[in-house]
Each structure stands twice: as structure tokens, then as C-alpha cells.
């Protein structure tokens, strides 16, 4: 296994130190694995999609408007 060094804010490190029983390396590893799974799924779905970039932008804009409306954001 290889090692990976992360830089995190000092405040986050202090918070992590409050929970010494947690294996933070495993938490990071699991998070990275989950993110990779999501990216692989997104790549797979995109490879099968017939949507154009314009279609995707329109859908994204519609979603954003819906979220803004739901949360009363103007």
C-alpha cells in the first residue's frame, strides 16, 4: 500500500484529535473509494447519454431554479 499526505486546516486537526479512537486514515480511504465509485457511475451514465452540453446546462439551470424556489432564494 502507498502513503498519501493530506494538508488540513489546524482547526480540523484539533477536532479530529478529540476522537482518538477513530482511524482517520480509514475514514479518508472510505471517502475516496466512495467518491471514485460516484465518478465511475457518472462516467458510465455520461457515456450512454445522448444529451448535449446545452441540454445538460438547461437541466442544471432548471434544477438550480427549483432548489432556489424551494429555499426562497432569489
matplotlib code that plots the C-alpha trace (Angstrom):
import matplotlib.pyplot as plt

x = [0.0, 1.2, 1.0, -0.8, -0.1, -3.0, -3.0, -5.8, -6.6, -5.3, -8.8, -9.9, -6.8, -7.8, -11.4, -10.0, -7.8, -11.0, -11.7, -8.5, -10.4, -11.3, -9.0, -8.9, -6.9, -9.7, -12.3, -10.3, -9.8, -13.5, -14.4, -12.0, -13.4, -17.0, -16.1, -14.4, -17.5, -19.6, -17.3, -17.2, -21.0, -21.2, -18.7, -20.8, -24.0, -22.4, -21.0, -24.5, -26.2, -27.4, -27.8, -25.8, -23.8, -26.6, -29.2, -27.2, -26.9, -30.6, -31.4, -28.9, -30.4, -33.9, -32.7, -31.0, -34.1, -36.2, -33.8, -33.7, -37.5, -37.8, -35.4, -36.8, -33.5, -33.8]
y = [0.0, 3.5, 6.5, 9.8, 13.0, 15.5, 19.1, 20.0, 23.2, 23.3, 23.7, 20.4, 18.6, 19.8, 18.5, 15.1, 14.9, 14.9, 11.5, 9.5, 6.2, 6.9, 5.6, 8.8, 7.0, 4.6, 7.4, 9.1, 5.9, 5.0, 8.6, 8.4, 5.0, 6.3, 9.4, 7.2, 5.0, 8.1, 9.4, 6.0, 5.9, 9.4, 8.5, 5.4, 7.3, 10.1, 7.6, 6.2, 9.7, 11.3, 14.7, 17.6, 20.1, 22.6, 20.0, 19.4, 23.1, 23.6, 20.8, 22.1, 25.6, 24.2, 22.2, 25.2, 27.4, 24.7, 24.5, 28.3, 28.4, 25.7, 27.6, 31.0, 32.2, 35.0]
z = [0.0, -0.8, 1.5, 0.8, 2.7, 3.2, 4.3, 6.5, 8.5, 12.0, 13.4, 11.7, 13.2, 16.6, 16.1, 14.9, 18.0, 20.1, 18.7, 19.0, 18.8, 15.1, 12.4, 10.3, 7.6, 7.1, 7.1, 4.3, 2.4, 2.5, 1.4, -1.5, -2.5, -2.4, -4.5, -7.1, -7.3, -7.9, -10.6, -12.3, -12.3, -13.7, -16.4, -17.3, -17.4, -19.5, -22.0, -22.6, -22.7, -25.9, -24.2, -25.5, -23.3, -24.0, -22.7, -19.6, -18.9, -19.3, -17.0, -14.4, -14.6, -14.1, -11.0, -9.6, -10.0, -8.3, -5.4, -5.1, -5.1, -2.5, -0.2, -1.0, -2.5, -5.1]

ax = plt.figure().add_subplot(projection="3d")
ax.plot(x, y, z, "-o")
ax.set_aspect("equal")
plt.show()
